Amino acid sequence: MPRTTSNPGPTARHYRKNAASRKKHVADNSPGGKYAHSKEYKRKHAEARASLKIPKGSKIDASKQSDGSYKKEHQKSNRGRGGAKKR
């Protein structure tokens, strides 16, 4: 726990009083990614990117389709739609 002060500011007072809010704040500001993908998932996705000849750092995604195949798609349209989440 961080050091305490006798005269905390408004943000510190808020997090001291609201345990649920403090828990979320700690989780949001902790290191680590948003999603924890398995090594198998990452390997399959890397293979799909390679087969579609998508260069590293490209703004093109390997978008997974409902039939299980992958296609090239701009990040903006794929992620804006929610990708696989909205299918």
PDB file with one MODEL, atoms N, CA, C and O in Angstrom:
MODEL        1
ATOM      1  N   MET A   1       0.851  -1.187   0.000  1.00  0.00           N
ATOM      2  CA  MET A   1       0.000   0.000   0.000  1.00  0.00           C
ATOM      3  C   MET A   1       0.887   1.236   0.000  1.00  0.00           C
ATOM      4  O   MET A   1       1.925   1.262   0.661  1.00  0.00           O
ATOM      5  N   PRO A   2       0.471   2.273  -0.752  1.00  0.00           N
ATOM      6  CA  PRO A   2       1.281   3.481  -0.790  1.00  0.00           C
ATOM      7  C   PRO A   2       1.288   4.191   0.556  1.00  0.00           C
ATOM      8  O   PRO A   2       0.447   3.935   1.417  1.00  0.00           O
ATOM      9  N   ARG A   3       2.237   5.072   0.715  1.00  0.00           N
ATOM     10  CA  ARG A   3       2.346   5.802   1.983  1.00  0.00           C
ATOM     11  C   ARG A   3       1.073   6.599   2.228  1.00  0.00           C
ATOM     12  O   ARG A   3       0.422   7.048   1.285  1.00  0.00           O
ATOM     13  N   THR A   4       0.730   6.769   3.471  1.00  0.00           N
ATOM     14  CA  THR A   4      -0.461   7.534   3.818  1.00  0.00           C
ATOM     15  C   THR A   4      -0.066   8.947   4.205  1.00  0.00           C
ATOM     16  O   THR A   4       1.077   9.211   4.578  1.00  0.00           O
ATOM     17  N   THR A   5      -1.025   9.844   4.110  1.00  0.00           N
ATOM     18  CA  THR A   5      -0.782  11.233   4.469  1.00  0.00           C
ATOM     19  C   THR A   5      -1.903  11.689   5.395  1.00  0.00           C
ATOM     20  O   THR A   5      -3.015  11.163   5.341  1.00  0.00           O
ATOM     21  N   SER A   6      -1.612  12.654   6.228  1.00  0.00           N
ATOM     22  CA  SER A   6      -2.626  13.114   7.169  1.00  0.00           C
ATOM     23  C   SER A   6      -3.675  14.000   6.475  1.00  0.00           C
ATOM     24  O   SER A   6      -4.778  14.191   6.987  1.00  0.00           O
ATOM     25  N   ASN A   7      -3.311  14.531   5.311  1.00  0.00           N
ATOM     26  CA  ASN A   7      -4.237  15.417   4.602  1.00  0.00           C
ATOM     27  C   ASN A   7      -4.335  14.974   3.141  1.00  0.00           C
ATOM     28  O   ASN A   7      -3.745  15.604   2.264  1.00  0.00           O
ATOM     29  N   PRO A   8      -5.094  13.870   2.868  1.00  0.00           N
ATOM     30  CA  PRO A   8      -5.169  13.363   1.494  1.00  0.00           C
ATOM     31  C   PRO A   8      -6.003  14.279   0.598  1.00  0.00           C
ATOM     32  O   PRO A   8      -6.908  14.979   1.053  1.00  0.00           O
ATOM     33  N   GLY A   9      -5.667  14.248  -0.679  1.00  0.00           N
ATOM     34  CA  GLY A   9      -6.416  15.018  -1.663  1.00  0.00           C
ATOM     35  C   GLY A   9      -7.753  14.359  -1.953  1.00  0.00           C
ATOM     36  O   GLY A   9      -8.035  13.286  -1.420  1.00  0.00           O
ATOM     37  N   PRO A  10      -8.586  14.977  -2.788  1.00  0.00           N
ATOM     38  CA  PRO A  10      -9.918  14.434  -3.062  1.00  0.00           C
ATOM     39  C   PRO A  10      -9.897  13.046  -3.711  1.00  0.00           C
ATOM     40  O   PRO A  10     -10.746  12.209  -3.403  1.00  0.00           O
ATOM     41  N   THR A  11      -8.947  12.800  -4.595  1.00  0.00           N
ATOM     42  CA  THR A  11      -8.877  11.480  -5.246  1.00  0.00           C
ATOM     43  C   THR A  11      -8.502  10.402  -4.241  1.00  0.00           C
ATOM     44  O   THR A  11      -9.107   9.330  -4.214  1.00  0.00           O
ATOM     45  N   ALA A  12      -7.504  10.688  -3.416  1.00  0.00           N
ATOM     46  CA  ALA A  12      -7.078   9.714  -2.403  1.00  0.00           C
ATOM     47  C   ALA A  12      -8.205   9.435  -1.415  1.00  0.00           C
ATOM     48  O   ALA A  12      -8.416   8.290  -1.014  1.00  0.00           O
ATOM     49  N   ARG A  13      -8.925  10.480  -1.025  1.00  0.00           N
ATOM     50  CA  ARG A  13     -10.066  10.292  -0.101  1.00  0.00           C
ATOM     51  C   ARG A  13     -11.116   9.400  -0.737  1.00  0.00           C
ATOM     52  O   ARG A  13     -11.672   8.516  -0.085  1.00  0.00           O
ATOM     53  N   HIS A  14     -11.385   9.637  -2.022  1.00  0.00           N
ATOM     54  CA  HIS A  14     -12.385   8.826  -2.743  1.00  0.00           C
ATOM     55  C   HIS A  14     -12.001   7.346  -2.726  1.00  0.00           C
ATOM     56  O   HIS A  14     -12.824   6.495  -2.392  1.00  0.00           O
ATOM     57  N   TYR A  15     -10.747   7.038  -3.087  1.00  0.00           N
ATOM     58  CA  TYR A  15     -10.325   5.637  -3.147  1.00  0.00           C
ATOM     59  C   TYR A  15     -10.218   4.996  -1.773  1.00  0.00           C
ATOM     60  O   TYR A  15     -10.346   3.777  -1.659  1.00  0.00           O
ATOM     61  N   ARG A  16      -9.989   5.778  -0.732  1.00  0.00           N
ATOM     62  CA  ARG A  16      -9.962   5.220   0.626  1.00  0.00           C
ATOM     63  C   ARG A  16     -11.360   4.797   1.061  1.00  0.00           C
ATOM     64  O   ARG A  16     -11.515   3.794   1.757  1.00  0.00           O
ATOM     65  N   LYS A  17     -12.374   5.551   0.659  1.00  0.00           N
ATOM     66  CA  LYS A  17     -13.751   5.280   1.089  1.00  0.00           C
ATOM     67  C   LYS A  17     -14.445   4.221   0.237  1.00  0.00           C
ATOM     68  O   LYS A  17     -15.325   3.516   0.732  1.00  0.00           O
ATOM     69  N   ASN A  18     -14.067   4.098  -1.028  1.00  0.00           N
ATOM     70  CA  ASN A  18     -14.773   3.224  -1.956  1.00  0.00           C
ATOM     71  C   ASN A  18     -13.905   2.022  -2.338  1.00  0.00           C
ATOM     72  O   ASN A  18     -13.087   2.093  -3.255  1.00  0.00           O
ATOM     73  N   ALA A  19     -14.103   0.921  -1.614  1.00  0.00           N
ATOM     74  CA  ALA A  19     -13.269  -0.265  -1.822  1.00  0.00           C
ATOM     75  C   ALA A  19     -13.417  -0.836  -3.230  1.00  0.00           C
ATOM     76  O   ALA A  19     -12.423  -1.235  -3.837  1.00  0.00           O
ATOM     77  N   ALA A  20     -14.641  -0.882  -3.761  1.00  0.00           N
ATOM     78  CA  ALA A  20     -14.873  -1.444  -5.092  1.00  0.00           C
ATOM     79  C   ALA A  20     -14.197  -0.580  -6.150  1.00  0.00           C
ATOM     80  O   ALA A  20     -13.577  -1.089  -7.084  1.00  0.00           O
ATOM     81  N   SER A  21     -14.327   0.726  -5.990  1.00  0.00           N
ATOM     82  CA  SER A  21     -13.703   1.660  -6.924  1.00  0.00           C
ATOM     83  C   SER A  21     -12.180   1.551  -6.848  1.00  0.00           C
ATOM     84  O   SER A  21     -11.504   1.595  -7.876  1.00  0.00           O
ATOM     85  N   ARG A  22     -11.642   1.410  -5.647  1.00  0.00           N
ATOM     86  CA  ARG A  22     -10.204   1.267  -5.456  1.00  0.00           C
ATOM     87  C   ARG A  22      -9.705  -0.014  -6.129  1.00  0.00           C
ATOM     88  O   ARG A  22      -8.649  -0.021  -6.760  1.00  0.00           O
ATOM     89  N   LYS A  23     -10.472  -1.091  -5.988  1.00  0.00           N
ATOM     90  CA  LYS A  23     -10.095  -2.373  -6.588  1.00  0.00           C
ATOM     91  C   LYS A  23     -10.023  -2.257  -8.114  1.00  0.00           C
ATOM     92  O   LYS A  23      -9.083  -2.750  -8.738  1.00  0.00           O
ATOM     93  N   LYS A  24     -11.021  -1.603  -8.705  1.00  0.00           N
ATOM     94  CA  LYS A  24     -11.039  -1.412 -10.158  1.00  0.00           C
ATOM     95  C   LYS A  24      -9.881  -0.518 -10.598  1.00  0.00           C
ATOM     96  O   LYS A  24      -9.230  -0.784 -11.609  1.00  0.00           O
ATOM     97  N   HIS A  25      -9.633   0.526  -9.842  1.00  0.00           N
ATOM     98  CA  HIS A  25      -8.544   1.463 -10.154  1.00  0.00           C
ATOM     99  C   HIS A  25      -7.196   0.745 -10.154  1.00  0.00           C
ATOM    100  O   HIS A  25      -6.373   0.958 -11.045  1.00  0.00           O
ATOM    101  N   VAL A  26      -6.977  -0.102  -9.157  1.00  0.00           N
ATOM    102  CA  VAL A  26      -5.731  -0.866  -9.075  1.00  0.00           C
ATOM    103  C   VAL A  26      -5.615  -1.808 -10.273  1.00  0.00           C
ATOM    104  O   VAL A  26      -4.547  -1.923 -10.873  1.00  0.00           O
ATOM    105  N   ALA A  27      -6.714  -2.482 -10.622  1.00  0.00           N
ATOM    106  CA  ALA A  27      -6.705  -3.410 -11.754  1.00  0.00           C
ATOM    107  C   ALA A  27      -6.434  -2.671 -13.063  1.00  0.00           C
ATOM    108  O   ALA A  27      -5.659  -3.139 -13.896  1.00  0.00           O
ATOM    109  N   ASP A  28      -7.074  -1.516 -13.240  1.00  0.00           N
ATOM    110  CA  ASP A  28      -6.902  -0.736 -14.469  1.00  0.00           C
ATOM    111  C   ASP A  28      -5.481  -0.213 -14.621  1.00  0.00           C
ATOM    112  O   ASP A  28      -4.984  -0.086 -15.740  1.00  0.00           O
ATOM    113  N   ASN A  29      -4.826   0.091 -13.512  1.00  0.00           N
ATOM    114  CA  ASN A  29      -3.501   0.688 -13.564  1.00  0.00           C
ATOM    115  C   ASN A  29      -2.367  -0.299 -13.330  1.00  0.00           C
ATOM    116  O   ASN A  29      -1.204   0.093 -13.241  1.00  0.00           O
ATOM    117  N   SER A  30      -2.706  -1.572 -13.232  1.00  0.00           N
ATOM    118  CA  SER A  30      -1.679  -2.590 -13.058  1.00  0.00           C
ATOM    119  C   SER A  30      -1.118  -2.985 -14.418  1.00  0.00           C
ATOM    120  O   SER A  30      -1.813  -2.858 -15.425  1.00  0.00           O
ATOM    121  N   PRO A  31       0.118  -3.459 -14.469  1.00  0.00           N
ATOM    122  CA  PRO A  31       0.678  -3.874 -15.751  1.00  0.00           C
ATOM    123  C   PRO A  31      -0.026  -5.121 -16.266  1.00  0.00           C
ATOM    124  O   PRO A  31      -0.628  -5.871 -15.496  1.00  0.00           O
ATOM    125  N   GLY A  32       0.055  -5.329 -17.545  1.00  0.00           N
ATOM    126  CA  GLY A  32      -0.571  -6.500 -18.157  1.00  0.00           C
ATOM    127  C   GLY A  32      -1.515  -6.065 -19.252  1.00  0.00           C
ATOM    128  O   GLY A  32      -1.990  -4.930 -19.265  1.00  0.00           O
ATOM    129  N   GLY A  33      -1.779  -6.958 -20.153  1.00  0.00           N
ATOM    130  CA  GLY A  33      -2.630  -6.644 -21.291  1.00  0.00           C
ATOM    131  C   GLY A  33      -4.099  -6.742 -20.946  1.00  0.00           C
ATOM    132  O   GLY A  33      -4.484  -7.176 -19.860  1.00  0.00           O
ATOM    133  N   LYS A  34      -4.901  -6.327 -21.897  1.00  0.00           N
ATOM    134  CA  LYS A  34      -6.341  -6.369 -21.704  1.00  0.00           C
ATOM    135  C   LYS A  34      -6.852  -7.810 -21.813  1.00  0.00           C
ATOM    136  O   LYS A  34      -7.753  -8.215 -21.079  1.00  0.00           O
ATOM    137  N   TYR A  35      -6.271  -8.570 -22.732  1.00  0.00           N
ATOM    138  CA  TYR A  35      -6.716  -9.943 -22.951  1.00  0.00           C
ATOM    139  C   TYR A  35      -5.540 -10.898 -22.761  1.00  0.00           C
ATOM    140  O   TYR A  35      -4.415 -10.588 -23.154  1.00  0.00           O
ATOM    141  N   ALA A  36      -5.793 -12.029 -22.173  1.00  0.00           N
ATOM    142  CA  ALA A  36      -4.768 -13.052 -22.029  1.00  0.00           C
ATOM    143  C   ALA A  36      -5.067 -14.159 -23.031  1.00  0.00           C
ATOM    144  O   ALA A  36      -5.915 -15.017 -22.785  1.00  0.00           O
ATOM    145  N   HIS A  37      -4.370 -14.135 -24.159  1.00  0.00           N
ATOM    146  CA  HIS A  37      -4.585 -15.157 -25.180  1.00  0.00           C
ATOM    147  C   HIS A  37      -3.633 -16.319 -24.948  1.00  0.00           C
ATOM    148  O   HIS A  37      -2.508 -16.142 -24.481  1.00  0.00           O
ATOM    149  N   SER A  38      -4.108 -17.503 -25.281  1.00  0.00           N
ATOM    150  CA  SER A  38      -3.281 -18.693 -25.116  1.00  0.00           C
ATOM    151  C   SER A  38      -2.195 -18.718 -26.193  1.00  0.00           C
ATOM    152  O   SER A  38      -2.296 -18.039 -27.214  1.00  0.00           O
ATOM    153  N   LYS A  39      -1.169 -19.506 -25.944  1.00  0.00           N
ATOM    154  CA  LYS A  39      -0.090 -19.639 -26.925  1.00  0.00           C
ATOM    155  C   LYS A  39      -0.636 -20.255 -28.210  1.00  0.00           C
ATOM    156  O   LYS A  39      -0.200 -19.900 -29.305  1.00  0.00           O
ATOM    157  N   GLU A  40      -1.584 -21.173 -28.078  1.00  0.00           N
ATOM    158  CA  GLU A  40      -2.186 -21.811 -29.258  1.00  0.00           C
ATOM    159  C   GLU A  40      -2.906 -20.769 -30.117  1.00  0.00           C
ATOM    160  O   GLU A  40      -2.752 -20.755 -31.338  1.00  0.00           O
ATOM    161  N   TYR A  41      -3.695 -19.895 -29.474  1.00  0.00           N
ATOM    162  CA  TYR A  41      -4.423 -18.843 -30.190  1.00  0.00           C
ATOM    163  C   TYR A  41      -3.440 -17.938 -30.934  1.00  0.00           C
ATOM    164  O   TYR A  41      -3.631 -17.637 -32.112  1.00  0.00           O
ATOM    165  N   LYS A  42      -2.374 -17.504 -30.227  1.00  0.00           N
ATOM    166  CA  LYS A  42      -1.401 -16.590 -30.833  1.00  0.00           C
ATOM    167  C   LYS A  42      -0.658 -17.259 -31.992  1.00  0.00           C
ATOM    168  O   LYS A  42      -0.367 -16.618 -33.001  1.00  0.00           O
ATOM    169  N   ARG A  43      -0.353 -18.551 -31.840  1.00  0.00           N
ATOM    170  CA  ARG A  43       0.345 -19.282 -32.905  1.00  0.00           C
ATOM    171  C   ARG A  43      -0.528 -19.381 -34.150  1.00  0.00           C
ATOM    172  O   ARG A  43      -0.051 -19.143 -35.260  1.00  0.00           O
ATOM    173  N   LYS A  44      -1.813 -19.733 -33.976  1.00  0.00           N
ATOM    174  CA  LYS A  44      -2.726 -19.838 -35.122  1.00  0.00           C
ATOM    175  C   LYS A  44      -2.900 -18.487 -35.817  1.00  0.00           C
ATOM    176  O   LYS A  44      -2.935 -18.397 -37.044  1.00  0.00           O
ATOM    177  N   HIS A  45      -3.007 -17.454 -35.007  1.00  0.00           N
ATOM    178  CA  HIS A  45      -3.202 -16.111 -35.570  1.00  0.00           C
ATOM    179  C   HIS A  45      -1.954 -15.647 -36.330  1.00  0.00           C
ATOM    180  O   HIS A  45      -2.062 -15.018 -37.383  1.00  0.00           O
ATOM    181  N   ALA A  46      -0.778 -15.958 -35.793  1.00  0.00           N
ATOM    182  CA  ALA A  46       0.474 -15.599 -36.467  1.00  0.00           C
ATOM    183  C   ALA A  46       0.599 -16.343 -37.791  1.00  0.00           C
ATOM    184  O   ALA A  46       1.051 -15.776 -38.786  1.00  0.00           O
ATOM    185  N   GLU A  47       0.194 -17.622 -37.803  1.00  0.00           N
ATOM    186  CA  GLU A  47       0.221 -18.410 -39.037  1.00  0.00           C
ATOM    187  C   GLU A  47      -0.733 -17.818 -40.066  1.00  0.00           C
ATOM    188  O   GLU A  47      -0.407 -17.757 -41.251  1.00  0.00           O
ATOM    189  N   ALA A  48      -1.909 -17.383 -39.622  1.00  0.00           N
ATOM    190  CA  ALA A  48      -2.891 -16.777 -40.532  1.00  0.00           C
ATOM    191  C   ALA A  48      -2.338 -15.480 -41.117  1.00  0.00           C
ATOM    192  O   ALA A  48      -2.491 -15.230 -42.312  1.00  0.00           O
ATOM    193  N   ARG A  49      -1.700 -14.656 -40.294  1.00  0.00           N
ATOM    194  CA  ARG A  49      -1.106 -13.403 -40.778  1.00  0.00           C
ATOM    195  C   ARG A  49      -0.013 -13.685 -41.809  1.00  0.00           C
ATOM    196  O   ARG A  49       0.109 -12.985 -42.814  1.00  0.00           O
ATOM    197  N   ALA A  50       0.774 -14.722 -41.538  1.00  0.00           N
ATOM    198  CA  ALA A  50       1.849 -15.081 -42.469  1.00  0.00           C
ATOM    199  C   ALA A  50       1.272 -15.562 -43.798  1.00  0.00           C
ATOM    200  O   ALA A  50       1.770 -15.184 -44.858  1.00  0.00           O
ATOM    201  N   SER A  51       0.236 -16.386 -43.756  1.00  0.00           N
ATOM    202  CA  SER A  51      -0.344 -16.916 -44.988  1.00  0.00           C
ATOM    203  C   SER A  51      -1.048 -15.824 -45.804  1.00  0.00           C
ATOM    204  O   SER A  51      -1.137 -15.915 -47.028  1.00  0.00           O
ATOM    205  N   LEU A  52      -1.543 -14.793 -45.115  1.00  0.00           N
ATOM    206  CA  LEU A  52      -2.167 -13.657 -45.811  1.00  0.00           C
ATOM    207  C   LEU A  52      -1.142 -12.602 -46.225  1.00  0.00           C
ATOM    208  O   LEU A  52      -1.487 -11.592 -46.837  1.00  0.00           O
ATOM    209  N   LYS A  53       0.147 -12.856 -45.876  1.00  0.00           N
ATOM    210  CA  LYS A  53       1.246 -11.951 -46.209  1.00  0.00           C
ATOM    211  C   LYS A  53       1.024 -10.544 -45.646  1.00  0.00           C
ATOM    212  O   LYS A  53       1.228  -9.542 -46.331  1.00  0.00           O
ATOM    213  N   ILE A  54       0.597 -10.498 -44.373  1.00  0.00           N
ATOM    214  CA  ILE A  54       0.399  -9.216 -43.691  1.00  0.00           C
ATOM    215  C   ILE A  54       1.714  -8.880 -42.984  1.00  0.00           C
ATOM    216  O   ILE A  54       2.145  -9.625 -42.104  1.00  0.00           O
ATOM    217  N   PRO A  55       2.355  -7.771 -43.357  1.00  0.00           N
ATOM    218  CA  PRO A  55       3.639  -7.436 -42.720  1.00  0.00           C
ATOM    219  C   PRO A  55       3.476  -6.998 -41.273  1.00  0.00           C
ATOM    220  O   PRO A  55       2.413  -6.526 -40.869  1.00  0.00           O
ATOM    221  N   LYS A  56       4.539  -7.160 -40.505  1.00  0.00           N
ATOM    222  CA  LYS A  56       4.545  -6.766 -39.102  1.00  0.00           C
ATOM    223  C   LYS A  56       4.326  -5.263 -38.995  1.00  0.00           C
ATOM    224  O   LYS A  56       4.934  -4.494 -39.740  1.00  0.00           O
ATOM    225  N   GLY A  57       3.463  -4.835 -38.077  1.00  0.00           N
ATOM    226  CA  GLY A  57       3.207  -3.417 -37.873  1.00  0.00           C
ATOM    227  C   GLY A  57       2.190  -2.835 -38.835  1.00  0.00           C
ATOM    228  O   GLY A  57       1.960  -1.625 -38.834  1.00  0.00           O
ATOM    229  N   SER A  58       1.575  -3.679 -39.660  1.00  0.00           N
ATOM    230  CA  SER A  58       0.594  -3.205 -40.636  1.00  0.00           C
ATOM    231  C   SER A  58      -0.721  -2.820 -39.969  1.00  0.00           C
ATOM    232  O   SER A  58      -1.044  -3.315 -38.889  1.00  0.00           O
ATOM    233  N   LYS A  59      -1.479  -1.936 -40.615  1.00  0.00           N
ATOM    234  CA  LYS A  59      -2.793  -1.530 -40.126  1.00  0.00           C
ATOM    235  C   LYS A  59      -3.882  -2.501 -40.598  1.00  0.00           C
ATOM    236  O   LYS A  59      -5.073  -2.220 -40.469  1.00  0.00           O
ATOM    237  N   ILE A  60      -3.461  -3.632 -41.139  1.00  0.00           N
ATOM    238  CA  ILE A  60      -4.388  -4.662 -41.613  1.00  0.00           C
ATOM    239  C   ILE A  60      -4.446  -5.776 -40.576  1.00  0.00           C
ATOM    240  O   ILE A  60      -3.417  -6.216 -40.062  1.00  0.00           O
ATOM    241  N   ASP A  61      -5.655  -6.225 -40.280  1.00  0.00           N
ATOM    242  CA  ASP A  61      -5.863  -7.337 -39.355  1.00  0.00           C
ATOM    243  C   ASP A  61      -6.117  -8.617 -40.134  1.00  0.00           C
ATOM    244  O   ASP A  61      -6.583  -8.586 -41.273  1.00  0.00           O
ATOM    245  N   ALA A  62      -5.805  -9.740 -39.504  1.00  0.00           N
ATOM    246  CA  ALA A  62      -6.250 -11.035 -39.999  1.00  0.00           C
ATOM    247  C   ALA A  62      -7.561 -11.299 -39.268  1.00  0.00           C
ATOM    248  O   ALA A  62      -7.567 -11.788 -38.138  1.00  0.00           O
ATOM    249  N   SER A  63      -8.657 -10.974 -39.915  1.00  0.00           N
ATOM    250  CA  SER A  63      -9.974 -11.037 -39.292  1.00  0.00           C
ATOM    251  C   SER A  63     -10.551 -12.440 -39.408  1.00  0.00           C
ATOM    252  O   SER A  63     -10.678 -12.973 -40.510  1.00  0.00           O
ATOM    253  N   LYS A  64     -10.901 -13.037 -38.275  1.00  0.00           N
ATOM    254  CA  LYS A  64     -11.452 -14.392 -38.277  1.00  0.00           C
ATOM    255  C   LYS A  64     -12.911 -14.331 -38.696  1.00  0.00           C
ATOM    256  O   LYS A  64     -13.686 -13.533 -38.167  1.00  0.00           O
ATOM    257  N   GLN A  65     -13.281 -15.176 -39.647  1.00  0.00           N
ATOM    258  CA  GLN A  65     -14.644 -15.215 -40.168  1.00  0.00           C
ATOM    259  C   GLN A  65     -15.467 -16.290 -39.447  1.00  0.00           C
ATOM    260  O   GLN A  65     -14.921 -17.141 -38.746  1.00  0.00           O
ATOM    261  N   SER A  66     -16.777 -16.235 -39.632  1.00  0.00           N
ATOM    262  CA  SER A  66     -17.662 -17.175 -38.932  1.00  0.00           C
ATOM    263  C   SER A  66     -17.438 -18.620 -39.361  1.00  0.00           C
ATOM    264  O   SER A  66     -17.747 -19.541 -38.606  1.00  0.00           O
ATOM    265  N   ASP A  67     -16.899 -18.833 -40.576  1.00  0.00           N
ATOM    266  CA  ASP A  67     -16.632 -20.207 -41.020  1.00  0.00           C
ATOM    267  C   ASP A  67     -15.264 -20.716 -40.553  1.00  0.00           C
ATOM    268  O   ASP A  67     -14.869 -21.834 -40.884  1.00  0.00           O
ATOM    269  N   GLY A  68     -14.538 -19.887 -39.777  1.00  0.00           N
ATOM    270  CA  GLY A  68     -13.262 -20.294 -39.225  1.00  0.00           C
ATOM    271  C   GLY A  68     -12.068 -19.845 -40.047  1.00  0.00           C
ATOM    272  O   GLY A  68     -10.926 -19.990 -39.612  1.00  0.00           O
ATOM    273  N   SER A  69     -12.320 -19.299 -41.235  1.00  0.00           N
ATOM    274  CA  SER A  69     -11.222 -18.825 -42.075  1.00  0.00           C
ATOM    275  C   SER A  69     -10.819 -17.418 -41.654  1.00  0.00           C
ATOM    276  O   SER A  69     -11.463 -16.804 -40.803  1.00  0.00           O
ATOM    277  N   TYR A  70      -9.743 -16.913 -42.259  1.00  0.00           N
ATOM    278  CA  TYR A  70      -9.260 -15.563 -41.978  1.00  0.00           C
ATOM    279  C   TYR A  70      -9.270 -14.759 -43.267  1.00  0.00           C
ATOM    280  O   TYR A  70      -9.094 -15.315 -44.351  1.00  0.00           O
ATOM    281  N   LYS A  71      -9.475 -13.449 -43.152  1.00  0.00           N
ATOM    282  CA  LYS A  71      -9.351 -12.581 -44.316  1.00  0.00           C
ATOM    283  C   LYS A  71      -8.680 -11.283 -43.896  1.00  0.00           C
ATOM    284  O   LYS A  71      -8.697 -10.908 -42.724  1.00  0.00           O
ATOM    285  N   LYS A  72      -8.087 -10.601 -44.877  1.00  0.00           N
ATOM    286  CA  LYS A  72      -7.469  -9.309 -44.607  1.00  0.00           C
ATOM    287  C   LYS A  72      -8.574  -8.286 -44.414  1.00  0.00           C
ATOM    288  O   LYS A  72      -9.541  -8.245 -45.174  1.00  0.00           O
ATOM    289  N   GLU A  73      -8.420  -7.464 -43.392  1.00  0.00           N
ATOM    290  CA  GLU A  73      -9.414  -6.422 -43.127  1.00  0.00           C
ATOM    291  C   GLU A  73      -8.731  -5.294 -42.360  1.00  0.00           C
ATOM    292  O   GLU A  73      -7.871  -5.539 -41.513  1.00  0.00           O
ATOM    293  N   HIS A  74      -9.117  -4.067 -42.661  1.00  0.00           N
ATOM    294  CA  HIS A  74      -8.545  -2.931 -41.945  1.00  0.00           C
ATOM    295  C   HIS A  74      -8.898  -3.011 -40.466  1.00  0.00           C
ATOM    296  O   HIS A  74     -10.012  -3.390 -40.103  1.00  0.00           O
ATOM    297  N   GLN A  75      -7.938  -2.651 -39.615  1.00  0.00           N
ATOM    298  CA  GLN A  75      -8.149  -2.679 -38.167  1.00  0.00           C
ATOM    299  C   GLN A  75      -9.371  -1.873 -37.770  1.00  0.00           C
ATOM    300  O   GLN A  75     -10.157  -2.287 -36.918  1.00  0.00           O
ATOM    301  N   LYS A  76      -9.520  -0.709 -38.402  1.00  0.00           N
ATOM    302  CA  LYS A  76     -10.586   0.210 -38.014  1.00  0.00           C
ATOM    303  C   LYS A  76     -11.965  -0.441 -38.156  1.00  0.00           C
ATOM    304  O   LYS A  76     -12.789  -0.348 -37.246  1.00  0.00           O
ATOM    305  N   SER A  77     -12.217  -1.093 -39.281  1.00  0.00           N
ATOM    306  CA  SER A  77     -13.533  -1.707 -39.486  1.00  0.00           C
ATOM    307  C   SER A  77     -13.696  -2.971 -38.653  1.00  0.00           C
ATOM    308  O   SER A  77     -14.778  -3.230 -38.126  1.00  0.00           O
ATOM    309  N   ASN A  78     -12.632  -3.760 -38.528  1.00  0.00           N
ATOM    310  CA  ASN A  78     -12.710  -5.006 -37.763  1.00  0.00           C
ATOM    311  C   ASN A  78     -12.918  -4.733 -36.274  1.00  0.00           C
ATOM    312  O   ASN A  78     -13.809  -5.312 -35.654  1.00  0.00           O
ATOM    313  N   ARG A  79     -12.104  -3.860 -35.707  1.00  0.00           N
ATOM    314  CA  ARG A  79     -12.178  -3.613 -34.266  1.00  0.00           C
ATOM    315  C   ARG A  79     -13.343  -2.708 -33.916  1.00  0.00           C
ATOM    316  O   ARG A  79     -13.897  -2.806 -32.821  1.00  0.00           O
ATOM    317  N   GLY A  80     -13.721  -1.831 -34.827  1.00  0.00           N
ATOM    318  CA  GLY A  80     -14.874  -0.970 -34.609  1.00  0.00           C
ATOM    319  C   GLY A  80     -16.166  -1.768 -34.515  1.00  0.00           C
ATOM    320  O   GLY A  80     -17.062  -1.441 -33.737  1.00  0.00           O
ATOM    321  N   ARG A  81     -16.247  -2.817 -35.320  1.00  0.00           N
ATOM    322  CA  ARG A  81     -17.414  -3.701 -35.314  1.00  0.00           C
ATOM    323  C   ARG A  81     -17.380  -4.601 -34.097  1.00  0.00           C
ATOM    324  O   ARG A  81     -18.415  -5.114 -33.671  1.00  0.00           O
ATOM    325  N   GLY A  82     -16.212  -4.794 -33.541  1.00  0.00           N
ATOM    326  CA  GLY A  82     -16.084  -5.695 -32.394  1.00  0.00           C
ATOM    327  C   GLY A  82     -15.547  -7.034 -32.814  1.00  0.00           C
ATOM    328  O   GLY A  82     -15.483  -7.958 -32.003  1.00  0.00           O
ATOM    329  N   GLY A  83     -15.152  -7.163 -34.087  1.00  0.00           N
ATOM    330  CA  GLY A  83     -14.574  -8.417 -34.568  1.00  0.00           C
ATOM    331  C   GLY A  83     -15.499  -9.581 -34.332  1.00  0.00           C
ATOM    332  O   GLY A  83     -16.668  -9.541 -34.714  1.00  0.00           O
ATOM    333  N   ALA A  84     -14.981 -10.629 -33.699  1.00  0.00           N
ATOM    334  CA  ALA A  84     -15.747 -11.850 -33.481  1.00  0.00           C
ATOM    335  C   ALA A  84     -16.795 -11.699 -32.390  1.00  0.00           C
ATOM    336  O   ALA A  84     -17.717 -12.510 -32.306  1.00  0.00           O
ATOM    337  N   LYS A  85     -16.669 -10.662 -31.544  1.00  0.00           N
ATOM    338  CA  LYS A  85     -17.566 -10.533 -30.396  1.00  0.00           C
ATOM    339  C   LYS A  85     -19.018 -10.300 -30.781  1.00  0.00           C
ATOM    340  O   LYS A  85     -19.922 -10.706 -30.049  1.00  0.00           O
ATOM    341  N   LYS A  86     -19.263  -9.640 -31.941  1.00  0.00           N
ATOM    342  CA  LYS A  86     -20.636  -9.296 -32.294  1.00  0.00           C
ATOM    343  C   LYS A  86     -21.270 -10.293 -33.248  1.00  0.00           C
ATOM    344  O   LYS A  86     -22.404 -10.102 -33.686  1.00  0.00           O
ATOM    345  N   ARG A  87     -20.539 -11.363 -33.573  1.00  0.00           N
ATOM    346  CA  ARG A  87     -21.115 -12.338 -34.503  1.00  0.00           C
ATOM    347  C   ARG A  87     -21.984 -13.317 -33.764  1.00  0.00           C
ATOM    348  O   ARG A  87     -22.558 -14.218 -34.376  1.00  0.00           O
TER     349      ARG A  87
ENDMDL
END
